[in-house]
Amino acid sequence: MKPTNELNPTHYRQGKIEVIDFILDQKMDYLTASVQKYLSRWRFKDGICDLRKARWFLDKLIEQQVENSEEDNKLRRTSNG
């Protein structure tokens, strides 16, 4: 088994709660959790690279939500008449 510091690096333990604990507590989906992960660690790990990763996941999340809302709107229009 790997030492704790490799499984639980300091860039995820900067505050009073670990990022994974917050993600699990909030029952985040994959895309939301990925945004949170990269936003939480960017200052302590990969800087701008992590911000770009967070933006990539956020863009995917927005794209997914727009597609879902468009589909919901199509379904509502169809069922209403």
PDB file of N, CA, C and O in Angstrom:
ATOM      1  N   MET A   1       0.838  -1.181   0.000  1.00  0.00           N
ATOM      2  CA  MET A   1       0.000   0.000   0.000  1.00  0.00           C
ATOM      3  C   MET A   1       0.885   1.247   0.000  1.00  0.00           C
ATOM      4  O   MET A   1       1.941   1.273   0.632  1.00  0.00           O
ATOM      5  N   LYS A   2       0.438   2.281  -0.719  1.00  0.00           N
ATOM      6  CA  LYS A   2       1.219   3.517  -0.818  1.00  0.00           C
ATOM      7  C   LYS A   2       1.140   4.302   0.484  1.00  0.00           C
ATOM      8  O   LYS A   2       0.140   4.229   1.198  1.00  0.00           O
ATOM      9  N   PRO A   3       2.195   5.053   0.795  1.00  0.00           N
ATOM     10  CA  PRO A   3       2.137   5.909   1.974  1.00  0.00           C
ATOM     11  C   PRO A   3       1.012   6.935   1.833  1.00  0.00           C
ATOM     12  O   PRO A   3       0.646   7.315   0.721  1.00  0.00           O
ATOM     13  N   THR A   4       0.473   7.373   2.953  1.00  0.00           N
ATOM     14  CA  THR A   4      -0.662   8.297   2.975  1.00  0.00           C
ATOM     15  C   THR A   4      -0.403   9.555   2.166  1.00  0.00           C
ATOM     16  O   THR A   4      -1.308  10.030   1.479  1.00  0.00           O
ATOM     17  N   ASN A   5       0.815  10.118   2.224  1.00  0.00           N
ATOM     18  CA  ASN A   5       1.084  11.366   1.522  1.00  0.00           C
ATOM     19  C   ASN A   5       0.948  11.243   0.011  1.00  0.00           C
ATOM     20  O   ASN A   5       0.657  12.240  -0.650  1.00  0.00           O
ATOM     21  N   GLU A   6       1.148  10.050  -0.565  1.00  0.00           N
ATOM     22  CA  GLU A   6       0.961   9.864  -2.002  1.00  0.00           C
ATOM     23  C   GLU A   6      -0.516   9.755  -2.363  1.00  0.00           C
ATOM     24  O   GLU A   6      -0.924  10.196  -3.437  1.00  0.00           O
ATOM     25  N   LEU A   7      -1.312   9.179  -1.488  1.00  0.00           N
ATOM     26  CA  LEU A   7      -2.739   9.035  -1.734  1.00  0.00           C
ATOM     27  C   LEU A   7      -3.511  10.285  -1.335  1.00  0.00           C
ATOM     28  O   LEU A   7      -4.623  10.513  -1.812  1.00  0.00           O
ATOM     29  N   ASN A   8      -2.930  11.082  -0.476  1.00  0.00           N
ATOM     30  CA  ASN A   8      -3.603  12.245   0.074  1.00  0.00           C
ATOM     31  C   ASN A   8      -2.637  13.434   0.098  1.00  0.00           C
ATOM     32  O   ASN A   8      -2.228  13.880   1.169  1.00  0.00           O
ATOM     33  N   PRO A   9      -2.272  13.947  -1.088  1.00  0.00           N
ATOM     34  CA  PRO A   9      -1.263  15.010  -1.152  1.00  0.00           C
ATOM     35  C   PRO A   9      -1.735  16.315  -0.508  1.00  0.00           C
ATOM     36  O   PRO A   9      -2.934  16.559  -0.375  1.00  0.00           O
ATOM     37  N   THR A  10      -0.790  17.128  -0.122  1.00  0.00           N
ATOM     38  CA  THR A  10      -1.102  18.364   0.594  1.00  0.00           C
ATOM     39  C   THR A  10      -1.937  19.344  -0.218  1.00  0.00           C
ATOM     40  O   THR A  10      -2.679  20.137   0.362  1.00  0.00           O
ATOM     41  N   HIS A  11      -1.836  19.313  -1.558  1.00  0.00           N
ATOM     42  CA  HIS A  11      -2.620  20.264  -2.347  1.00  0.00           C
ATOM     43  C   HIS A  11      -4.119  19.993  -2.257  1.00  0.00           C
ATOM     44  O   HIS A  11      -4.915  20.816  -2.707  1.00  0.00           O
ATOM     45  N   TYR A  12      -4.522  18.857  -1.685  1.00  0.00           N
ATOM     46  CA  TYR A  12      -5.946  18.590  -1.451  1.00  0.00           C
ATOM     47  C   TYR A  12      -6.328  18.813   0.021  1.00  0.00           C
ATOM     48  O   TYR A  12      -7.493  18.653   0.386  1.00  0.00           O
ATOM     49  N   ARG A  13      -5.359  19.180   0.861  1.00  0.00           N
ATOM     50  CA  ARG A  13      -5.610  19.341   2.291  1.00  0.00           C
ATOM     51  C   ARG A  13      -5.190  20.724   2.774  1.00  0.00           C
ATOM     52  O   ARG A  13      -4.415  20.831   3.724  1.00  0.00           O
ATOM     53  N   GLN A  14      -5.678  21.766   2.149  1.00  0.00           N
ATOM     54  CA  GLN A  14      -5.259  23.118   2.503  1.00  0.00           C
ATOM     55  C   GLN A  14      -6.122  23.766   3.582  1.00  0.00           C
ATOM     56  O   GLN A  14      -5.659  24.664   4.285  1.00  0.00           O
ATOM     57  N   GLY A  15      -7.343  23.332   3.716  1.00  0.00           N
ATOM     58  CA  GLY A  15      -8.251  23.938   4.690  1.00  0.00           C
ATOM     59  C   GLY A  15      -8.621  22.951   5.774  1.00  0.00           C
ATOM     60  O   GLY A  15      -7.887  22.001   6.048  1.00  0.00           O
ATOM     61  N   LYS A  16      -9.755  23.184   6.381  1.00  0.00           N
ATOM     62  CA  LYS A  16     -10.221  22.320   7.462  1.00  0.00           C
ATOM     63  C   LYS A  16     -10.926  21.078   6.945  1.00  0.00           C
ATOM     64  O   LYS A  16     -11.138  20.125   7.695  1.00  0.00           O
ATOM     65  N   ILE A  17     -11.296  21.081   5.658  1.00  0.00           N
ATOM     66  CA  ILE A  17     -11.971  19.932   5.060  1.00  0.00           C
ATOM     67  C   ILE A  17     -11.244  19.562   3.771  1.00  0.00           C
ATOM     68  O   ILE A  17     -10.833  20.432   3.003  1.00  0.00           O
ATOM     69  N   GLU A  18     -11.094  18.265   3.547  1.00  0.00           N
ATOM     70  CA  GLU A  18     -10.450  17.815   2.323  1.00  0.00           C
ATOM     71  C   GLU A  18     -11.418  17.946   1.155  1.00  0.00           C
ATOM     72  O   GLU A  18     -12.634  17.844   1.318  1.00  0.00           O
ATOM     73  N   VAL A  19     -10.862  18.171  -0.005  1.00  0.00           N
ATOM     74  CA  VAL A  19     -11.675  18.352  -1.207  1.00  0.00           C
ATOM     75  C   VAL A  19     -12.589  17.152  -1.430  1.00  0.00           C
ATOM     76  O   VAL A  19     -13.772  17.328  -1.724  1.00  0.00           O
ATOM     77  N   ILE A  20     -12.067  15.944  -1.298  1.00  0.00           N
ATOM     78  CA  ILE A  20     -12.876  14.745  -1.530  1.00  0.00           C
ATOM     79  C   ILE A  20     -14.050  14.678  -0.561  1.00  0.00           C
ATOM     80  O   ILE A  20     -15.142  14.257  -0.944  1.00  0.00           O
ATOM     81  N   ASP A  21     -13.842  15.083   0.677  1.00  0.00           N
ATOM     82  CA  ASP A  21     -14.933  15.060   1.652  1.00  0.00           C
ATOM     83  C   ASP A  21     -16.033  16.050   1.272  1.00  0.00           C
ATOM     84  O   ASP A  21     -17.218  15.754   1.424  1.00  0.00           O
ATOM     85  N   PHE A  22     -15.642  17.216   0.781  1.00  0.00           N
ATOM     86  CA  PHE A  22     -16.614  18.211   0.331  1.00  0.00           C
ATOM     87  C   PHE A  22     -17.387  17.683  -0.880  1.00  0.00           C
ATOM     88  O   PHE A  22     -18.610  17.811  -0.943  1.00  0.00           O
ATOM     89  N   ILE A  23     -16.679  17.098  -1.829  1.00  0.00           N
ATOM     90  CA  ILE A  23     -17.307  16.552  -3.038  1.00  0.00           C
ATOM     91  C   ILE A  23     -18.314  15.465  -2.670  1.00  0.00           C
ATOM     92  O   ILE A  23     -19.431  15.454  -3.188  1.00  0.00           O
ATOM     93  N   LEU A  24     -17.931  14.565  -1.793  1.00  0.00           N
ATOM     94  CA  LEU A  24     -18.831  13.485  -1.382  1.00  0.00           C
ATOM     95  C   LEU A  24     -20.017  14.022  -0.591  1.00  0.00           C
ATOM     96  O   LEU A  24     -21.148  13.577  -0.789  1.00  0.00           O
ATOM     97  N   ASP A  25     -19.767  14.973   0.301  1.00  0.00           N
ATOM     98  CA  ASP A  25     -20.842  15.554   1.104  1.00  0.00           C
ATOM     99  C   ASP A  25     -21.891  16.225   0.223  1.00  0.00           C
ATOM    100  O   ASP A  25     -23.088  16.155   0.502  1.00  0.00           O
ATOM    101  N   GLN A  26     -21.431  16.871  -0.833  1.00  0.00           N
ATOM    102  CA  GLN A  26     -22.340  17.597  -1.727  1.00  0.00           C
ATOM    103  C   GLN A  26     -22.914  16.716  -2.835  1.00  0.00           C
ATOM    104  O   GLN A  26     -23.715  17.178  -3.648  1.00  0.00           O
ATOM    105  N   LYS A  27     -22.502  15.441  -2.867  1.00  0.00           N
ATOM    106  CA  LYS A  27     -22.994  14.469  -3.863  1.00  0.00           C
ATOM    107  C   LYS A  27     -22.841  15.007  -5.296  1.00  0.00           C
ATOM    108  O   LYS A  27     -23.780  14.986  -6.092  1.00  0.00           O
ATOM    109  N   MET A  28     -21.649  15.480  -5.587  1.00  0.00           N
ATOM    110  CA  MET A  28     -21.370  16.080  -6.892  1.00  0.00           C
ATOM    111  C   MET A  28     -21.230  15.014  -7.968  1.00  0.00           C
ATOM    112  O   MET A  28     -20.723  13.920  -7.722  1.00  0.00           O
ATOM    113  N   ASP A  29     -21.692  15.358  -9.166  1.00  0.00           N
ATOM    114  CA  ASP A  29     -21.463  14.509 -10.321  1.00  0.00           C
ATOM    115  C   ASP A  29     -20.000  14.684 -10.755  1.00  0.00           C
ATOM    116  O   ASP A  29     -19.280  15.533 -10.228  1.00  0.00           O
ATOM    117  N   TYR A  30     -19.581  13.865 -11.724  1.00  0.00           N
ATOM    118  CA  TYR A  30     -18.178  13.853 -12.155  1.00  0.00           C
ATOM    119  C   TYR A  30     -17.686  15.212 -12.643  1.00  0.00           C
ATOM    120  O   TYR A  30     -16.617  15.666 -12.235  1.00  0.00           O
ATOM    121  N   LEU A  31     -18.455  15.860 -13.510  1.00  0.00           N
ATOM    122  CA  LEU A  31     -17.998  17.126 -14.083  1.00  0.00           C
ATOM    123  C   LEU A  31     -17.897  18.210 -13.015  1.00  0.00           C
ATOM    124  O   LEU A  31     -16.914  18.950 -12.975  1.00  0.00           O
ATOM    125  N   THR A  32     -18.894  18.308 -12.159  1.00  0.00           N
ATOM    126  CA  THR A  32     -18.878  19.307 -11.090  1.00  0.00           C
ATOM    127  C   THR A  32     -17.723  19.041 -10.126  1.00  0.00           C
ATOM    128  O   THR A  32     -17.025  19.967  -9.712  1.00  0.00           O
ATOM    129  N   ALA A  33     -17.529  17.786  -9.777  1.00  0.00           N
ATOM    130  CA  ALA A  33     -16.439  17.420  -8.870  1.00  0.00           C
ATOM    131  C   ALA A  33     -15.078  17.745  -9.475  1.00  0.00           C
ATOM    132  O   ALA A  33     -14.171  18.187  -8.770  1.00  0.00           O
ATOM    133  N   SER A  34     -14.938  17.530 -10.764  1.00  0.00           N
ATOM    134  CA  SER A  34     -13.660  17.835 -11.422  1.00  0.00           C
ATOM    135  C   SER A  34     -13.381  19.334 -11.406  1.00  0.00           C
ATOM    136  O   SER A  34     -12.250  19.754 -11.163  1.00  0.00           O
ATOM    137  N   VAL A  35     -14.407  20.142 -11.664  1.00  0.00           N
ATOM    138  CA  VAL A  35     -14.234  21.600 -11.578  1.00  0.00           C
ATOM    139  C   VAL A  35     -13.775  21.969 -10.169  1.00  0.00           C
ATOM    140  O   VAL A  35     -12.820  22.728 -10.001  1.00  0.00           O
ATOM    141  N   GLN A  36     -14.451  21.436  -9.168  1.00  0.00           N
ATOM    142  CA  GLN A  36     -14.129  21.741  -7.773  1.00  0.00           C
ATOM    143  C   GLN A  36     -12.700  21.320  -7.434  1.00  0.00           C
ATOM    144  O   GLN A  36     -11.966  22.062  -6.782  1.00  0.00           O
ATOM    145  N   LYS A  37     -12.317  20.137  -7.876  1.00  0.00           N
ATOM    146  CA  LYS A  37     -10.975  19.620  -7.588  1.00  0.00           C
ATOM    147  C   LYS A  37      -9.896  20.561  -8.125  1.00  0.00           C
ATOM    148  O   LYS A  37      -8.974  20.940  -7.402  1.00  0.00           O
ATOM    149  N   TYR A  38     -10.023  20.933  -9.404  1.00  0.00           N
ATOM    150  CA  TYR A  38      -8.991  21.783 -10.003  1.00  0.00           C
ATOM    151  C   TYR A  38      -9.003  23.196  -9.435  1.00  0.00           C
ATOM    152  O   TYR A  38      -7.945  23.807  -9.283  1.00  0.00           O
ATOM    153  N   LEU A  39     -10.177  23.723  -9.119  1.00  0.00           N
ATOM    154  CA  LEU A  39     -10.230  25.058  -8.507  1.00  0.00           C
ATOM    155  C   LEU A  39      -9.636  25.055  -7.103  1.00  0.00           C
ATOM    156  O   LEU A  39      -9.042  26.043  -6.673  1.00  0.00           O
ATOM    157  N   SER A  40      -9.797  23.949  -6.395  1.00  0.00           N
ATOM    158  CA  SER A  40      -9.287  23.868  -5.026  1.00  0.00           C
ATOM    159  C   SER A  40      -7.768  23.756  -4.961  1.00  0.00           C
ATOM    160  O   SER A  40      -7.155  24.197  -3.989  1.00  0.00           O
ATOM    161  N   ARG A  41      -7.171  23.180  -5.968  1.00  0.00           N
ATOM    162  CA  ARG A  41      -5.726  22.917  -5.881  1.00  0.00           C
ATOM    163  C   ARG A  41      -4.846  23.822  -6.720  1.00  0.00           C
ATOM    164  O   ARG A  41      -3.623  23.757  -6.589  1.00  0.00           O
ATOM    165  N   TRP A  42      -5.408  24.664  -7.576  1.00  0.00           N
ATOM    166  CA  TRP A  42      -4.594  25.363  -8.575  1.00  0.00           C
ATOM    167  C   TRP A  42      -3.454  26.176  -7.978  1.00  0.00           C
ATOM    168  O   TRP A  42      -2.378  26.236  -8.573  1.00  0.00           O
ATOM    169  N   ARG A  43      -3.650  26.795  -6.841  1.00  0.00           N
ATOM    170  CA  ARG A  43      -2.582  27.613  -6.226  1.00  0.00           C
ATOM    171  C   ARG A  43      -1.452  26.767  -5.659  1.00  0.00           C
ATOM    172  O   ARG A  43      -0.335  27.254  -5.483  1.00  0.00           O
ATOM    173  N   PHE A  44      -1.740  25.504  -5.373  1.00  0.00           N
ATOM    174  CA  PHE A  44      -0.787  24.654  -4.665  1.00  0.00           C
ATOM    175  C   PHE A  44      -0.174  23.569  -5.536  1.00  0.00           C
ATOM    176  O   PHE A  44       0.727  22.856  -5.094  1.00  0.00           O
ATOM    177  N   LYS A  45      -0.658  23.436  -6.785  1.00  0.00           N
ATOM    178  CA  LYS A  45      -0.121  22.372  -7.624  1.00  0.00           C
ATOM    179  C   LYS A  45       0.295  22.893  -8.991  1.00  0.00           C
ATOM    180  O   LYS A  45       1.463  23.237  -9.175  1.00  0.00           O
ATOM    181  N   ASP A  46      -0.613  22.965  -9.954  1.00  0.00           N
ATOM    182  CA  ASP A  46      -0.221  23.245 -11.337  1.00  0.00           C
ATOM    183  C   ASP A  46      -0.636  24.613 -11.863  1.00  0.00           C
ATOM    184  O   ASP A  46      -0.607  24.835 -13.074  1.00  0.00           O
ATOM    185  N   GLY A  47      -1.020  25.533 -10.987  1.00  0.00           N
ATOM    186  CA  GLY A  47      -1.293  26.912 -11.380  1.00  0.00           C
ATOM    187  C   GLY A  47      -2.284  27.054 -12.520  1.00  0.00           C
ATOM    188  O   GLY A  47      -3.375  26.482 -12.494  1.00  0.00           O
ATOM    189  N   ILE A  48      -1.886  27.825 -13.519  1.00  0.00           N
ATOM    190  CA  ILE A  48      -2.735  28.133 -14.668  1.00  0.00           C
ATOM    191  C   ILE A  48      -3.216  26.861 -15.366  1.00  0.00           C
ATOM    192  O   ILE A  48      -4.341  26.819 -15.865  1.00  0.00           O
ATOM    193  N   CYS A  49      -2.392  25.842 -15.406  1.00  0.00           N
ATOM    194  CA  CYS A  49      -2.780  24.571 -16.029  1.00  0.00           C
ATOM    195  C   CYS A  49      -4.023  24.000 -15.348  1.00  0.00           C
ATOM    196  O   CYS A  49      -4.931  23.523 -16.028  1.00  0.00           O
ATOM    197  N   ASP A  50      -4.075  24.041 -14.029  1.00  0.00           N
ATOM    198  CA  ASP A  50      -5.253  23.558 -13.305  1.00  0.00           C
ATOM    199  C   ASP A  50      -6.468  24.444 -13.561  1.00  0.00           C
ATOM    200  O   ASP A  50      -7.589  23.940 -13.627  1.00  0.00           O
ATOM    201  N   LEU A  51      -6.271  25.746 -13.705  1.00  0.00           N
ATOM    202  CA  LEU A  51      -7.387  26.635 -14.026  1.00  0.00           C
ATOM    203  C   LEU A  51      -7.945  26.309 -15.409  1.00  0.00           C
ATOM    204  O   LEU A  51      -9.157  26.352 -15.622  1.00  0.00           O
ATOM    205  N   ARG A  52      -7.070  25.990 -16.329  1.00  0.00           N
ATOM    206  CA  ARG A  52      -7.525  25.605 -17.679  1.00  0.00           C
ATOM    207  C   ARG A  52      -8.292  24.287 -17.642  1.00  0.00           C
ATOM    208  O   ARG A  52      -9.288  24.119 -18.345  1.00  0.00           O
ATOM    209  N   LYS A  53      -7.822  23.358 -16.819  1.00  0.00           N
ATOM    210  CA  LYS A  53      -8.542  22.084 -16.678  1.00  0.00           C
ATOM    211  C   LYS A  53      -9.917  22.330 -16.068  1.00  0.00           C
ATOM    212  O   LYS A  53     -10.909  21.762 -16.524  1.00  0.00           O
ATOM    213  N   ALA A  54      -9.980  23.166 -15.050  1.00  0.00           N
ATOM    214  CA  ALA A  54     -11.267  23.497 -14.435  1.00  0.00           C
ATOM    215  C   ALA A  54     -12.200  24.114 -15.464  1.00  0.00           C
ATOM    216  O   ALA A  54     -13.383  23.776 -15.509  1.00  0.00           O
ATOM    217  N   ARG A  55     -11.681  25.018 -16.290  1.00  0.00           N
ATOM    218  CA  ARG A  55     -12.489  25.660 -17.326  1.00  0.00           C
ATOM    219  C   ARG A  55     -12.981  24.629 -18.342  1.00  0.00           C
ATOM    220  O   ARG A  55     -14.126  24.702 -18.789  1.00  0.00           O
ATOM    221  N   TRP A  56     -12.133  23.674 -18.707  1.00  0.00           N
ATOM    222  CA  TRP A  56     -12.528  22.642 -19.666  1.00  0.00           C
ATOM    223  C   TRP A  56     -13.716  21.849 -19.120  1.00  0.00           C
ATOM    224  O   TRP A  56     -14.703  21.628 -19.821  1.00  0.00           O
ATOM    225  N   PHE A  57     -13.606  21.425 -17.855  1.00  0.00           N
ATOM    226  CA  PHE A  57     -14.702  20.671 -17.239  1.00  0.00           C
ATOM    227  C   PHE A  57     -15.942  21.545 -17.063  1.00  0.00           C
ATOM    228  O   PHE A  57     -17.061  21.063 -17.238  1.00  0.00           O
ATOM    229  N   LEU A  58     -15.764  22.809 -16.723  1.00  0.00           N
ATOM    230  CA  LEU A  58     -16.895  23.723 -16.585  1.00  0.00           C
ATOM    231  C   LEU A  58     -17.589  23.936 -17.929  1.00  0.00           C
ATOM    232  O   LEU A  58     -18.818  23.959 -17.998  1.00  0.00           O
ATOM    233  N   ASP A  59     -16.809  24.090 -18.990  1.00  0.00           N
ATOM    234  CA  ASP A  59     -17.396  24.229 -20.324  1.00  0.00           C
ATOM    235  C   ASP A  59     -18.203  22.991 -20.697  1.00  0.00           C
ATOM    236  O   ASP A  59     -19.287  23.108 -21.270  1.00  0.00           O
ATOM    237  N   LYS A  60     -17.685  21.802 -20.376  1.00  0.00           N
ATOM    238  CA  LYS A  60     -18.422  20.561 -20.638  1.00  0.00           C
ATOM    239  C   LYS A  60     -19.712  20.515 -19.826  1.00  0.00           C
ATOM    240  O   LYS A  60     -20.756  20.111 -20.337  1.00  0.00           O
ATOM    241  N   LEU A  61     -19.642  20.925 -18.574  1.00  0.00           N
ATOM    242  CA  LEU A  61     -20.827  20.946 -17.717  1.00  0.00           C
ATOM    243  C   LEU A  61     -21.879  21.903 -18.268  1.00  0.00           C
ATOM    244  O   LEU A  61     -23.063  21.569 -18.313  1.00  0.00           O
ATOM    245  N   ILE A  62     -21.451  23.080 -18.683  1.00  0.00           N
ATOM    246  CA  ILE A  62     -22.381  24.055 -19.272  1.00  0.00           C
ATOM    247  C   ILE A  62     -22.986  23.492 -20.550  1.00  0.00           C
ATOM    248  O   ILE A  62     -24.194  23.588 -20.764  1.00  0.00           O
ATOM    249  N   GLU A  63     -22.157  22.912 -21.389  1.00  0.00           N
ATOM    250  CA  GLU A  63     -22.647  22.313 -22.642  1.00  0.00           C
ATOM    251  C   GLU A  63     -23.703  21.247 -22.349  1.00  0.00           C
ATOM    252  O   GLU A  63     -24.747  21.198 -23.000  1.00  0.00           O
ATOM    253  N   GLN A  64     -23.421  20.406 -21.373  1.00  0.00           N
ATOM    254  CA  GLN A  64     -24.357  19.349 -20.989  1.00  0.00           C
ATOM    255  C   GLN A  64     -25.672  19.940 -20.476  1.00  0.00           C
ATOM    256  O   GLN A  64     -26.750  19.464 -20.832  1.00  0.00           O
ATOM    257  N   GLN A  65     -25.583  20.957 -19.657  1.00  0.00           N
ATOM    258  CA  GLN A  65     -26.788  21.565 -19.102  1.00  0.00           C
ATOM    259  C   GLN A  65     -27.612  22.262 -20.171  1.00  0.00           C
ATOM    260  O   GLN A  65     -28.842  22.217 -20.138  1.00  0.00           O
ATOM    261  N   VAL A  66     -26.945  22.904 -21.112  1.00  0.00           N
ATOM    262  CA  VAL A  66     -27.664  23.555 -22.218  1.00  0.00           C
ATOM    263  C   VAL A  66     -28.373  22.500 -23.054  1.00  0.00           C
ATOM    264  O   VAL A  66     -29.542  22.664 -23.402  1.00  0.00           O
ATOM    265  N   GLU A  67     -27.674  21.421 -23.375  1.00  0.00           N
ATOM    266  CA  GLU A  67     -28.296  20.345 -24.159  1.00  0.00           C
ATOM    267  C   GLU A  67     -29.479  19.752 -23.417  1.00  0.00           C
ATOM    268  O   GLU A  67     -30.520  19.490 -24.020  1.00  0.00           O
ATOM    269  N   ASN A  68     -29.336  19.537 -22.122  1.00  0.00           N
ATOM    270  CA  ASN A  68     -30.433  18.984 -21.326  1.00  0.00           C
ATOM    271  C   ASN A  68     -31.613  19.941 -21.264  1.00  0.00           C
ATOM    272  O   ASN A  68     -32.765  19.515 -21.351  1.00  0.00           O
ATOM    273  N   SER A  69     -31.334  21.229 -21.114  1.00  0.00           N
ATOM    274  CA  SER A  69     -32.430  22.196 -21.033  1.00  0.00           C
ATOM    275  C   SER A  69     -33.130  22.323 -22.379  1.00  0.00           C
ATOM    276  O   SER A  69     -34.348  22.492 -22.425  1.00  0.00           O
ATOM    277  N   GLU A  70     -32.382  22.243 -23.470  1.00  0.00           N
ATOM    278  CA  GLU A  70     -32.999  22.283 -24.800  1.00  0.00           C
ATOM    279  C   GLU A  70     -33.874  21.058 -25.001  1.00  0.00           C
ATOM    280  O   GLU A  70     -34.969  21.160 -25.554  1.00  0.00           O
ATOM    281  N   GLU A  71     -33.404  19.906 -24.557  1.00  0.00           N
ATOM    282  CA  GLU A  71     -34.190  18.680 -24.670  1.00  0.00           C
ATOM    283  C   GLU A  71     -35.441  18.781 -23.789  1.00  0.00           C
ATOM    284  O   GLU A  71     -36.529  18.390 -24.213  1.00  0.00           O
ATOM    285  N   ASP A  72     -35.290  19.300 -22.572  1.00  0.00           N
ATOM    286  CA  ASP A  72     -36.445  19.492 -21.687  1.00  0.00           C
ATOM    287  C   ASP A  72     -37.463  20.428 -22.325  1.00  0.00           C
ATOM    288  O   ASP A  72     -38.667  20.179 -22.256  1.00  0.00           O
ATOM    289  N   ASN A  73     -36.984  21.505 -22.948  1.00  0.00           N
ATOM    290  CA  ASN A  73     -37.880  22.443 -23.601  1.00  0.00           C
ATOM    291  C   ASN A  73     -38.608  21.784 -24.766  1.00  0.00           C
ATOM    292  O   ASN A  73     -39.795  22.036 -24.972  1.00  0.00           O
ATOM    293  N   LYS A  74     -37.910  20.942 -25.531  1.00  0.00           N
ATOM    294  CA  LYS A  74     -38.542  20.226 -26.648  1.00  0.00           C
ATOM    295  C   LYS A  74     -39.631  19.302 -26.115  1.00  0.00           C
ATOM    296  O   LYS A  74     -40.714  19.223 -26.695  1.00  0.00           O
ATOM    297  N   LEU A  75     -39.359  18.613 -25.031  1.00  0.00           N
ATOM    298  CA  LEU A  75     -40.335  17.695 -24.442  1.00  0.00           C
ATOM    299  C   LEU A  75     -41.552  18.458 -23.925  1.00  0.00           C
ATOM    300  O   LEU A  75     -42.683  18.003 -24.096  1.00  0.00           O
ATOM    301  N   ARG A  76     -41.336  19.601 -23.303  1.00  0.00           N
ATOM    302  CA  ARG A  76     -42.446  20.390 -22.790  1.00  0.00           C
ATOM    303  C   ARG A  76     -43.323  20.890 -23.922  1.00  0.00           C
ATOM    304  O   ARG A  76     -44.549  20.847 -23.825  1.00  0.00           O
ATOM    305  N   ARG A  77     -42.701  21.369 -25.005  1.00  0.00           N
ATOM    306  CA  ARG A  77     -43.471  21.863 -26.150  1.00  0.00           C
ATOM    307  C   ARG A  77     -44.282  20.742 -26.772  1.00  0.00           C
ATOM    308  O   ARG A  77     -45.429  20.950 -27.168  1.00  0.00           O
ATOM    309  N   THR A  78     -43.700  19.561 -26.862  1.00  0.00           N
ATOM    310  CA  THR A  78     -44.387  18.419 -27.466  1.00  0.00           C
ATOM    311  C   THR A  78     -45.568  17.978 -26.595  1.00  0.00           C
ATOM    312  O   THR A  78     -46.650  17.696 -27.110  1.00  0.00           O
ATOM    313  N   SER A  79     -45.359  17.922 -25.292  1.00  0.00           N
ATOM    314  CA  SER A  79     -46.428  17.455 -24.410  1.00  0.00           C
ATOM    315  C   SER A  79     -47.526  18.490 -24.198  1.00  0.00           C
ATOM    316  O   SER A  79     -48.651  18.131 -23.849  1.00  0.00           O
ATOM    317  N   ASN A  80     -47.215  19.776 -24.403  1.00  0.00           N
ATOM    318  CA  ASN A  80     -48.215  20.831 -24.204  1.00  0.00           C
ATOM    319  C   ASN A  80     -49.038  21.087 -25.461  1.00  0.00           C
ATOM    320  O   ASN A  80     -50.031  21.813 -25.411  1.00  0.00           O
ATOM    321  N   GLY A  81     -48.659  20.529 -26.529  1.00  0.00           N
ATOM    322  CA  GLY A  81     -49.560  20.765 -27.597  1.00  0.00           C
ATOM    323  C   GLY A  81     -49.098  20.868 -28.946  1.00  0.00           C
ATOM    324  O   GLY A  81     -49.899  21.073 -29.859  1.00  0.00           O
TER     325      GLY A  81
END
